[in-house]
Amino acid sequence: MNQGAKTLSQPRLVRLSTTPDFLWCFMEGQASFLRERGFEVHAVSSPEKELQPFGEREGVPVHAVRMLRRISPLPDVVALARLWRLFRRLRPHIVHGSTPKAGLLSMLAARLSGVPVRVYHVAGLRWSTLDGLSRWLVKCSERIACSCAQLVICSSDSVRETLVERGICAAEKAV
C-alpha cells in the first residue's frame, strides 16, 4: 500500500495532554480501541517516565514535548514550535488536546499547521481557582484554545454553560 492510500484509509489522530498521568487517567484503553478500529493514533505529552509505558500498553507511538503546567512564556513558545514541527511531520487528520496548557498549545499548533479537525477537551475550569493576573491569563488561554478548536468537548453541562456564559467558547462549538 502506498502512503497516499494509507492516508485516505487510515485517519491519523494525535492525542495530547500536558502530563502522561492525564493520558493514563483519561486515555487508557481509548488509544488501543481507536487503533483497532483503523485509526493511526499518536500520543504527545511531557517527557516523564509514564509516557513510554503508556505507548507500549496502548500500542501507539508517543512523542515527548515538554509542556510546563505553570504560565511560562518562553518555554511555551518553544513547545508551540515543537508541536508545530511535529504536526507538519505527522500530518494528522485530527488533533485532540486536553488540559489547559496542552489544549492551548495543541490547538494553536494544529491551526497553524493546517490540521483539518481540531478538538479541545475541557475537563474542568482551572481559571476558577485562580485570581488576579493568573486568572485572566488562563481564561485568555482557554478563549484562544476554544477559538482555534472546531469542537470543544466539555466534561459536564455546567462546564459548557460557564464557558458559553463567560464568552470563552461559542455555544455552537461546545458539547
C-alpha positions in Angstrom: 0.0 0.0 0.0 1.4 3.4 -0.9 1.5 6.3 1.6 -1.3 8.1 -0.2 -3.7 5.1 0.1 -2.8 4.8 3.8 -3.6 8.4 4.4 -7.1 8.0 2.9 -7.9 4.7 4.6 -6.3 5.3 8.0 -7.1 8.6 9.7 -4.2 9.9 11.8 -5.2 11.1 15.3 -2.8 12.9 17.7 -3.9 13.0 21.4 -2.2 15.4 23.7 -2.0 16.3 27.4 0.4 18.2 29.5 1.4 15.2 31.6 1.3 11.5 30.9 -0.8 11.0 34.1 -3.7 12.5 32.2 -3.2 10.1 29.3 -3.3 7.2 31.8 -6.4 8.5 33.5 -8.4 9.6 30.5 -7.0 7.7 27.5 -6.2 4.3 28.9 -8.0 1.8 26.6 -9.1 4.5 24.2 -5.9 4.7 22.1 -5.9 0.9 21.6 -9.6 0.9 20.9 -9.2 3.5 18.2 -6.1 1.8 16.8 -8.0 -1.5 16.5 -10.7 0.4 14.5 -8.4 1.7 11.9 -7.0 4.9 13.3 -3.3 5.6 13.5 -3.0 7.1 17.0 -0.1 9.0 18.4 0.1 10.3 22.0 2.0 13.5 23.0 2.9 14.7 26.5 5.8 15.9 28.5 8.8 13.7 28.8 8.1 11.9 32.0 8.7 8.3 32.9 5.0 7.3 32.4 4.9 8.3 28.7 6.7 5.4 27.2 4.8 2.8 29.2 1.6 4.3 28.1 2.6 4.0 24.4 3.7 0.4 25.0 0.5 -0.5 26.8 -1.8 1.1 24.1 0.4 0.0 21.2 0.8 3.6 19.9 3.8 5.8 19.2 4.5 8.5 21.8 6.2 11.9 21.3 7.7 13.8 24.2 7.2 17.6 24.1 8.0 19.4 27.3 5.0 21.5 28.4 5.0 23.2 31.8 1.8 23.4 33.7 2.5 26.9 35.0 2.5 30.1 33.0 5.9 30.2 31.3 6.1 32.3 28.1 9.5 31.3 26.7 9.1 27.5 27.3 5.6 27.8 25.9 6.8 29.3 22.7 9.4 26.5 22.4 6.7 23.9 23.0 4.4 25.5 20.4 7.2 25.4 17.8 8.0 21.8 18.6 4.3 20.8 18.3 4.0 22.8 15.0 7.0 20.9 13.6 5.6 17.5 14.9 2.2 18.2 13.2 3.9 19.3 10.0 5.8 16.0 10.0 3.0 13.7 11.1 0.3 15.5 9.1 -2.6 14.4 11.4 -6.2 14.5 10.3 -7.3 15.1 13.9 -5.6 16.7 16.9 -7.4 16.3 20.2 -5.9 18.3 23.1 -6.7 18.2 26.8 -5.6 20.1 29.9 -5.3 23.9 29.7 -1.7 24.2 28.6 -1.7 21.3 26.1 -5.1 22.4 24.9 -3.8 25.9 24.1 -0.5 24.8 22.6 -2.0 21.9 20.6 -5.0 24.0 19.2 -2.7 26.8 18.2 -0.1 24.5 16.6 -2.8 22.4 14.8 -4.4 25.5 13.4 -1.1 27.0 12.3 0.0 23.7 10.6 -3.4 23.2 8.8 -4.8 20.2 10.7 -8.3 19.8 9.4 -10.0 18.6 12.6 -9.2 20.2 16.0 -10.9 19.1 19.2 -10.3 20.6 22.6 -11.5 18.6 25.7 -12.2 20.8 28.7 -12.2 18.6 31.8 -12.5 21.5 34.3 -12.2 25.2 34.8 -8.7 25.8 36.0 -9.1 29.5 36.0 -11.9 29.4 38.5 -9.4 28.5 41.3 -7.0 31.4 40.4 -7.2 35.2 40.9 -5.6 38.3 39.5 -3.3 38.2 36.5 -3.0 34.4 36.6 -6.8 34.0 36.4 -7.0 36.5 33.5 -4.2 34.8 31.6 -5.6 31.3 32.0 -9.1 32.5 30.9 -7.5 34.1 27.8 -5.6 30.9 27.0 -8.9 29.0 27.2 -10.6 31.5 24.9 -7.7 31.1 22.4 -7.9 27.3 22.6 -11.6 27.3 22.1 -11.4 29.7 19.2 -8.8 27.5 17.4 -10.8 24.4 18.0 -13.6 23.3 15.8 -15.2 21.2 18.6 -15.0 21.8 22.3 -16.0 18.7 24.4 -16.9 19.8 28.0 -16.8 17.3 30.8 -20.2 18.4 32.1 -23.2 20.7 31.3 -22.1 23.1 33.9 -18.6 23.5 32.4 -20.3 24.1 29.0 -22.7 26.6 30.4 -19.9 28.5 32.2 -17.7 28.6 29.1 -20.5 29.9 26.9 -21.9 32.4 29.5 -18.5 33.9 30.1 -17.8 34.3 26.4 -14.9 31.9 26.5 -16.4 29.5 23.9 -19.0 29.8 21.2 -22.2 27.9 22.0 -22.2 26.1 18.6 -18.8 24.6 19.3 -19.3 23.4 22.8 -20.9 20.0 23.5 
